[in-house]
Amino acid sequence: MQVTLFTKENCQLCEAIKYELLDLQAEYEFEMKEAFVDFEPNSRAAANERVPYVQIELEGQVIRQFAFPVNQVELRRAIRNEVMRRPEQQG
């Protein structure tokens, strides 16, 4: 499972979601990447959404998206549920 955080420089809300994701990553095993929409102007988040924007992918397919404002409780629940559904992915 890969989680992408679409963010901008100096975005306090983005930083809060980033730390939430890092906390979740310590608890559950998944890949995380940050995509700066300032430098990726063609990304969906830059074109259509405000940041922070979170996208969860599994095997190259988007399975969940969280648009601004990202609800941290729903994000945590979605990641936990997806990881628990696939116990073979845990180390």
Legacy VTK file of the C-alpha trace (Angstrom):
# vtk DataFile Version 3.0
C-alpha trace
ASCII
DATASET POLYDATA
POINTS 91 float
0.000 0.000 0.000
1.281 3.469 -0.860
0.032 6.716 0.630
0.774 9.977 -1.175
0.471 13.327 0.544
0.027 16.209 -1.881
1.394 19.278 -0.157
2.876 22.758 -0.594
5.816 24.501 1.004
5.010 26.262 4.294
1.582 24.632 4.648
0.803 24.091 8.331
-2.211 21.872 7.619
-0.047 19.752 5.324
2.548 19.374 8.062
-0.125 18.228 10.527
-1.300 15.536 8.108
2.305 14.554 7.359
2.995 13.960 11.057
-0.244 12.013 11.359
0.866 9.812 8.450
4.332 9.335 9.959
2.693 8.288 13.216
0.475 5.835 11.335
3.460 4.533 9.382
5.204 3.694 12.663
2.118 1.724 13.690
1.247 0.109 10.334
3.487 -0.855 7.453
2.972 1.163 4.265
4.960 3.318 1.859
4.542 7.048 2.062
5.601 9.740 -0.344
5.182 13.473 -0.460
4.339 15.245 -3.717
4.811 18.998 -3.716
2.159 20.517 -5.966
4.316 23.644 -6.249
6.754 21.529 -8.288
4.238 19.148 -9.891
1.700 21.539 -11.430
0.078 18.800 -13.537
-0.881 16.672 -10.550
-4.576 16.168 -9.850
-4.241 17.873 -6.480
-2.689 20.980 -8.015
-5.276 21.168 -10.751
-8.464 20.351 -8.857
-7.965 20.264 -5.107
-6.679 22.317 -2.248
-3.938 20.825 -0.124
-3.407 18.801 1.898
-4.744 16.004 -0.258
-4.110 12.313 0.478
-4.322 9.418 -1.935
-4.113 5.739 -0.962
-3.061 3.252 -3.636
-2.883 -0.502 -3.676
-1.156 -2.326 -6.510
-1.134 0.858 -8.608
-4.845 1.609 -8.217
-6.266 4.465 -6.184
-8.530 2.978 -3.509
-9.192 6.048 -1.310
-8.796 9.796 -1.567
-9.044 12.446 1.101
-9.583 15.982 -0.140
-9.116 19.183 1.827
-9.940 19.384 4.650
-8.510 15.953 5.456
-10.273 14.386 8.415
-7.522 12.783 10.496
-9.885 10.320 12.190
-11.220 9.069 8.836
-7.696 8.895 7.420
-6.469 6.859 10.387
-9.479 4.534 10.160
-9.034 3.987 6.409
-5.338 3.126 6.700
-5.898 0.851 9.669
-8.758 -0.960 7.925
-6.815 -1.419 4.708
-3.724 -2.757 6.495
-5.799 -5.096 8.677
-7.610 -6.386 5.600
-4.232 -7.417 4.163
-2.270 -8.984 7.040
0.154 -10.654 4.624
1.596 -7.195 3.868
2.725 -6.654 7.439
6.354 -7.457 8.237
LINES 1 92
91 0 1 2 3 4 5 6 7 8 9 10 11 12 13 14 15 16 17 18 19 20 21 22 23 24 25 26 27 28 29 30 31 32 33 34 35 36 37 38 39 40 41 42 43 44 45 46 47 48 49 50 51 52 53 54 55 56 57 58 59 60 61 62 63 64 65 66 67 68 69 70 71 72 73 74 75 76 77 78 79 80 81 82 83 84 85 86 87 88 89 90
